[in-house]
Amino acid sequence: MIHSLFLINASGDIFLEKHWKSVVSRSVCDYFFEAQERASEPENVPPVIPTPHHYLISVLRHRIYFVAVIQSEVPPLFVIEFLHRVVDTFQDYFGVCTEAAIKDNVVVVYELLEEMLDNGFPLATESNILKELIKPPTILRTMVNTITGSTNVGEQLPTGQLSVVPWRRTGVKYTNNEAYFDVVEEIDAIIDKSGSTITAEIQGVIDACVKLTGMPDLTLSFMNPRLLDDVSFHPCVRFKRWEAERILSFIPPDGNFRLLSYHVSSQNLVAIPVYVKHNITFREGSSQGRFDLTLGPKQTMGKSVEAVLVSSQLPRGVLNANLNPSQGTYTFDPVTKMLTWDVGKINPQKLPSLKGSMSLQAGASKPDENPTINIQLKIQQMAISGLKVNRLDMYGEKYKPFKGIKYMTKAGKFQVRT
Amino acid sequence: MDVGFSSLRSEAVGAMRTALVSAENLQLTLKPELSQEEQALTNSKSSIKETHKAGNEDLKEMLESNKESLKLEAMKRVVGLIAKGKNASELFPAVVKNVASKNIELKKLVYVYLVRYAEEQQDLALLSISTFQRALKDPNQFIRGSALRVLSSIRVPIIVPIMMLAIKEAAADLSPYVRKTSAHAIQKLYSLDPDQKEQLIEVIEKLLKDKSTLVAGSVVMAFEEVCPDRIDLIHKNYRKLCNLLVDVEEWGQVVIISMLTRYARTQFTSPWKEGANFDENNAKAFYDSDSEEKKDTTEDKPYIMDPDHRLLLRNTKPLLQSRNTAVVMCVAQLYWHLAPTHEVNTVTKSLVRLLRSHREVQYIVLQNIATMSIQRKGMFEPYMKSFYVRSTDATHIKTLKLEILTNLANEANISTILREFQTYVKSQDKAFAAATIQAIGRCATNITEVTDTCLSGLVLLLSNRDETVVAESVVVIKKLLQTQPTQHSEIIKHMAKLFDNITVSMARASILWLIGEYCDRVPKIAPDVLRKMAKTFTAEEDIVKLQTVNLAAKLYLTNSKQTKLLTQYILNLGKYDQSYDIRDRTRFIRQLIVPNEKSGALNKYARRILLAPKPAPLLESSFKGQLGQTPLPWTNEMDRDRFQLGTLSHSLNTKAAGYQELSDWPAVAPDQSVRNVEVIEPVQEWAPLVGKTKKAKSADKFYSDDEREKEEEGSESSGSKDSSSSSSSGSSSEESGSESEEESSEESEKTSSDSGKSSSGSEKSSSESESEPKKKKKTKKAPQKKSKPPAAFSDSDENGNGPVAQASSSSAESSSDSETDSEDSDSDPPATPQKKKKDVKSKPKAEVKSKVEVSLLDLVDFSPAPTNAPKSSVISSSLLSDLEGLSLSNVSSTMQAGASSPPSSPLTPLTSPVVGALGSRLIMNQQKDPKRHEYSSPCPPNLPLPLKLRRLPLKEE
């Protein structure tokens, strides 16, 4: 399956290589560089590249290309999914997945990769199992290790490998038993010029942080489970119970994990939390353009809209933008033509606006498309679909855990066409 | 004044001179300093080199030191070097000495190093082998597993026999983890030495019977790599695999599902309606397929889905909810290739969900949806809006979405789609805008209602400022006009007007062709365009020149009065053109249209040749397979749907290495009974047909209480061994017939004994009663922590129970006893000893073989070893001694410690001297370990190292 892995940074240096079968020369990456050159943007590099003897399947995350070399037929998603899992694991271990972090922890990275694949076939990808095998590096542990000479590598087969609940390690102990659940919903929407919604849907996830002693068996029920149209579960969730009772019943992994991701049925009307008034014009002949943008809250159910960030890719002809924000700050990158406006919180009494002019390349003709506006935002303490958790119960253990639930709404791919 | 001046001047000159001289001096003085510096620089360079070398020396020293921490530090640096792709092979001897280190992290890093460089340093790598052989018998399953992993990853051909033995041993290990590792090792050995195929297939066959979910994925992977054509091995395991599927780890699921897809296509008949082709596009057949299916086939015989087919579909469905995108895609392709037409829709929602995932995932999923949406529009139509393009999408994502939107277009939604397309046309991404125009063209041809609208829209685009947009529009308009050559002279006139402003050659050529083709509709403009072209002919691109010649010829034939001279002029220009093609074309056209004595009969037909009505081009998706058409020989682009969905080949649209074709449905289903497995336990009263109803019941469990099911599965057994040898299904069916006879007699026996109890209870208790005698015979201790004793009678090869490390995982253990079950699941207990002997006999055979191979290895001494010592309790002593004579020396110390070995065993003294100092330390540990006695993995007959290698003591060097 996966033959080798090369990690390539933004400037095109291969800074890590790992082979699971016989060594593949790093010159195979030349084909990748070729494809990279052909692609105008980093994202445009095709994920699957055929070469005479190998196939390169790559994933771009955190400005690092993870290029897997394979030699024969294998479902491409298999490799892609695995590579993403590798990135997630690195992030889990080092906090960030940057070139520096990987270089600093090259030994741990190598140990991890060694455990994650055997002969190119995934062996252990579950975070709980890996953490038993290789303990994440922390400053404290490094200190202790240097003093006592102990190591980060586990000597026993992780208990999860063999048990029926491979995602959970045994012998978990906490003094404070807590279980937190974050219901995070994202609105994907395309709003057209006139402000009407072309498409809008809500996708949500429930991320959990469970720190409970022993082998707790949890059930989570919803007030309105009917809202959930399409769901995908962490392997720990018992599918039968969900089918029958619409209850999430599971023995949780230890630590952070994504319990559920869901899609809210499309019959429900999606509330759009903000509206945008825009007036972006380029006049024929003159080298000036007008830019005028106002944001306002729409359907927020009384909650305030926070962390609003507006970004827009201005046409290539724009040389500079001279704008005046009523609140927040804006930046314009003359190279990428990216305009970002960090708005912050929207105050319904005093709507934030960004007004000013753009200077265009002299003699250039008027761009025929107006830029699209991408909006990011956050609304705390509300799930926009109205999903509500009813209760969380624990069985199998005696103690009383502390339970917490948090709701949040974010903008996903929220675009306004102008 | 003059004098004053001159003196001043001379003075100045003098001053200059002195200054220059001093400067020169300065330079002179500077120079040696510089060179010194240079020297220093070069020195430092060389010293850097030295330090680099010294660095490696340094590492070597550290590795050879006594301090564990220093070694570890050194190894970490070495791994750093490997990670950067730097060569660290010269450290091999120093590193390999640490292979037996006690420090687990150090050991692991040494493993990493070994696997990387063993291929290059084969002789030195052999030094490490004995350590792994020892570790293969470690009581800790983790150590056994990782030893096998590394041993099999060392690509040194000379150790192939050792690997083979190790794999065979590990395949019978009590720990599912080790068995999983052995399944991985099979693939490694196969890639190292394909000649081992036959033996490896035997191991695969054995492991396929394994009931552990941990093993299933890996062994199917091995099956796919080593012998994907041996479909007969799957028969007996088919139902078990289906039932285990939900509990297998996600990566294994992918592999198993794709294998089962292939399997199902060879074993079941098509669930798709006869006659109505799978690729039907008409919605009617699509929606009514359910009812019509029955009507149509009743004449012949009604289609009844094989229960096993249904089982597969039912058991894979919950996996659509997996978080792993590869699993979801795999189930989707299974449904696409196997499910009845009306059931395929179940996968739609999940596929659309995947579009929320990362860019790379989107790309693959969209590719597959594109193929699906051509054949079944209805599947994705409700989700059309999910394919709307966002400005932030990558270009290849955008084009794929566009492709799908175009595929989904129909009379009802075309207006929405066209409105959406209007936005895309204005996109800043001009390549995407051009693709959109093509898409509009396709919509216009496919849906006749909107052709006019599209055409007028495209004409508007002709005044667009962007050249690529205009050019693309011209090309598409040309194609559209060809499909409807009615009264579109206005458009042609419009285009002729634009002609001067268009510079893209393809567009110019298209306009010229249009004017020529429909010159009778624009009789006034056409000659004028030709006149303009005559002026610029020499400056045009080849493609435009060709079309100019073309236009000239056509005009000459229709309107020779006005254009005769022009044509001749152009033909003359063409005659002396630089390009061969144009010269040839000119010559050809001249002969064709200008009548002279040499031109023969062809001349009469010139008009009919040049102005024949031409078929309109077909505008269709690149994902479309032209049904029943062989791809044009000169195009590499073939239809994508010939490949199994979700595969690499599909993604690339070329056959990737190792791609397994999906066979067509068989006209008549092969014998179904090959999948029947013999059941020893009494079958439930309501289920006279062994497997099927049972499956139907168990299939709808997600997290099923496996115990009982596995129990049921435990039955698949005796027949499968034989059937694997017989490849043809016919013969195996004969066999299974006899089996079922046996089985039914058994059934009656059992059911009579257990009458009156509830079914499941009866099963349990009966199996208990059955296992009782076995336990007495074979197991000395009852397994610990077993919820249900019968679920875990242990391996016949072993006489103990599971390793302690495993204690918590009862289910894994219970599943570990699969192969032995199958080996000795003869119905009557008295038969077991015989069987066992057979077993034992088969083992020595393998060993004899390996012995021959070993002699190639230049092994010096063979010493008898207690292979299968635990069996000694069952085997007669004479047989045991025979065995000992056959087997090879055992380096391990298991025998010393193993309580089960007869104290009189002749090999006890033989073991330790060969083991190095570290080895003896290990032995000490093992002896101290009280659990060792309980633990009873079969100790593999081990190959001793060649003597000369052994004489290289690890410590002294």
HADDOCK unambig.tbl for C-alpha pairs under 7 A between the chains (distance, minus, plus):
assign (segid A and resid 15 and name CA) (segid B and resid 84 and name CA) 5.84 0.50 0.50
assign (segid A and resid 16 and name CA) (segid B and resid 83 and name CA) 5.03 0.50 0.50
assign (segid A and resid 16 and name CA) (segid B and resid 84 and name CA) 5.16 0.50 0.50
assign (segid A and resid 17 and name CA) (segid B and resid 83 and name CA) 5.23 0.50 0.50
assign (segid A and resid 17 and name CA) (segid B and resid 84 and name CA) 6.37 0.50 0.50
assign (segid A and resid 17 and name CA) (segid B and resid 85 and name CA) 6.31 0.50 0.50
assign (segid A and resid 18 and name CA) (segid B and resid 83 and name CA) 6.41 0.50 0.50
assign (segid A and resid 43 and name CA) (segid B and resid 394 and name CA) 5.87 0.50 0.50
assign (segid A and resid 44 and name CA) (segid B and resid 394 and name CA) 5.48 0.50 0.50
assign (segid A and resid 44 and name CA) (segid B and resid 395 and name CA) 6.08 0.50 0.50
assign (segid A and resid 44 and name CA) (segid B and resid 396 and name CA) 6.70 0.50 0.50
assign (segid A and resid 47 and name CA) (segid B and resid 360 and name CA) 5.78 0.50 0.50
assign (segid A and resid 59 and name CA) (segid B and resid 360 and name CA) 6.52 0.50 0.50
assign (segid A and resid 72 and name CA) (segid B and resid 656 and name CA) 6.32 0.50 0.50
assign (segid A and resid 72 and name CA) (segid B and resid 657 and name CA) 4.75 0.50 0.50
assign (segid A and resid 72 and name CA) (segid B and resid 658 and name CA) 5.28 0.50 0.50
assign (segid A and resid 73 and name CA) (segid B and resid 648 and name CA) 5.75 0.50 0.50
assign (segid A and resid 73 and name CA) (segid B and resid 649 and name CA) 6.96 0.50 0.50
assign (segid A and resid 73 and name CA) (segid B and resid 656 and name CA) 5.60 0.50 0.50
assign (segid A and resid 73 and name CA) (segid B and resid 657 and name CA) 5.80 0.50 0.50
assign (segid A and resid 73 and name CA) (segid B and resid 658 and name CA) 5.28 0.50 0.50
assign (segid A and resid 73 and name CA) (segid B and resid 659 and name CA) 5.26 0.50 0.50
assign (segid A and resid 74 and name CA) (segid B and resid 647 and name CA) 6.26 0.50 0.50
assign (segid A and resid 74 and name CA) (segid B and resid 648 and name CA) 5.87 0.50 0.50
assign (segid A and resid 75 and name CA) (segid B and resid 646 and name CA) 5.77 0.50 0.50
assign (segid A and resid 75 and name CA) (segid B and resid 647 and name CA) 4.53 0.50 0.50
assign (segid A and resid 75 and name CA) (segid B and resid 648 and name CA) 5.43 0.50 0.50
assign (segid A and resid 76 and name CA) (segid B and resid 647 and name CA) 6.44 0.50 0.50
assign (segid A and resid 76 and name CA) (segid B and resid 648 and name CA) 5.45 0.50 0.50
assign (segid A and resid 77 and name CA) (segid B and resid 325 and name CA) 6.88 0.50 0.50
assign (segid A and resid 77 and name CA) (segid B and resid 326 and name CA) 4.94 0.50 0.50
assign (segid A and resid 77 and name CA) (segid B and resid 361 and name CA) 6.42 0.50 0.50
assign (segid A and resid 77 and name CA) (segid B and resid 364 and name CA) 6.86 0.50 0.50
assign (segid A and resid 78 and name CA) (segid B and resid 326 and name CA) 4.95 0.50 0.50
assign (segid A and resid 80 and name CA) (segid B and resid 360 and name CA) 6.90 0.50 0.50
assign (segid A and resid 80 and name CA) (segid B and resid 361 and name CA) 6.83 0.50 0.50
assign (segid A and resid 81 and name CA) (segid B and resid 325 and name CA) 6.60 0.50 0.50
assign (segid A and resid 81 and name CA) (segid B and resid 326 and name CA) 6.54 0.50 0.50
assign (segid A and resid 106 and name CA) (segid B and resid 80 and name CA) 6.17 0.50 0.50
assign (segid A and resid 107 and name CA) (segid B and resid 76 and name CA) 6.08 0.50 0.50
assign (segid A and resid 107 and name CA) (segid B and resid 79 and name CA) 6.48 0.50 0.50
assign (segid A and resid 107 and name CA) (segid B and resid 80 and name CA) 6.65 0.50 0.50
assign (segid A and resid 119 and name CA) (segid B and resid 184 and name CA) 6.78 0.50 0.50
assign (segid A and resid 119 and name CA) (segid B and resid 188 and name CA) 6.95 0.50 0.50
assign (segid A and resid 122 and name CA) (segid B and resid 251 and name CA) 6.62 0.50 0.50
assign (segid A and resid 149 and name CA) (segid B and resid 69 and name CA) 6.78 0.50 0.50
assign (segid A and resid 151 and name CA) (segid B and resid 105 and name CA) 6.25 0.50 0.50
assign (segid A and resid 153 and name CA) (segid B and resid 104 and name CA) 6.70 0.50 0.50
assign (segid A and resid 153 and name CA) (segid B and resid 105 and name CA) 5.48 0.50 0.50
assign (segid A and resid 155 and name CA) (segid B and resid 104 and name CA) 6.50 0.50 0.50
assign (segid A and resid 156 and name CA) (segid B and resid 142 and name CA) 5.93 0.50 0.50
assign (segid A and resid 157 and name CA) (segid B and resid 142 and name CA) 4.74 0.50 0.50
assign (segid A and resid 162 and name CA) (segid B and resid 809 and name CA) 6.09 0.50 0.50
assign (segid A and resid 162 and name CA) (segid B and resid 812 and name CA) 6.04 0.50 0.50
assign (segid A and resid 163 and name CA) (segid B and resid 809 and name CA) 4.71 0.50 0.50
assign (segid A and resid 163 and name CA) (segid B and resid 812 and name CA) 6.46 0.50 0.50
assign (segid A and resid 164 and name CA) (segid B and resid 809 and name CA) 6.98 0.50 0.50
assign (segid A and resid 164 and name CA) (segid B and resid 811 and name CA) 6.86 0.50 0.50
assign (segid A and resid 199 and name CA) (segid B and resid 385 and name CA) 6.20 0.50 0.50
assign (segid A and resid 230 and name CA) (segid B and resid 349 and name CA) 6.94 0.50 0.50
assign (segid A and resid 231 and name CA) (segid B and resid 321 and name CA) 6.18 0.50 0.50
assign (segid A and resid 232 and name CA) (segid B and resid 321 and name CA) 4.27 0.50 0.50
assign (segid A and resid 232 and name CA) (segid B and resid 322 and name CA) 5.43 0.50 0.50
assign (segid A and resid 232 and name CA) (segid B and resid 323 and name CA) 5.45 0.50 0.50
assign (segid A and resid 233 and name CA) (segid B and resid 321 and name CA) 6.15 0.50 0.50
assign (segid A and resid 233 and name CA) (segid B and resid 322 and name CA) 5.90 0.50 0.50
assign (segid A and resid 233 and name CA) (segid B and resid 323 and name CA) 5.74 0.50 0.50
assign (segid A and resid 234 and name CA) (segid B and resid 323 and name CA) 6.10 0.50 0.50
assign (segid A and resid 238 and name CA) (segid B and resid 703 and name CA) 6.31 0.50 0.50
assign (segid A and resid 239 and name CA) (segid B and resid 702 and name CA) 5.91 0.50 0.50
assign (segid A and resid 240 and name CA) (segid B and resid 701 and name CA) 6.74 0.50 0.50
assign (segid A and resid 240 and name CA) (segid B and resid 702 and name CA) 5.61 0.50 0.50
assign (segid A and resid 368 and name CA) (segid B and resid 426 and name CA) 6.38 0.50 0.50
assign (segid A and resid 369 and name CA) (segid B and resid 426 and name CA) 5.36 0.50 0.50
assign (segid A and resid 369 and name CA) (segid B and resid 427 and name CA) 6.19 0.50 0.50
assign (segid A and resid 369 and name CA) (segid B and resid 428 and name CA) 6.59 0.50 0.50
assign (segid A and resid 372 and name CA) (segid B and resid 391 and name CA) 6.87 0.50 0.50
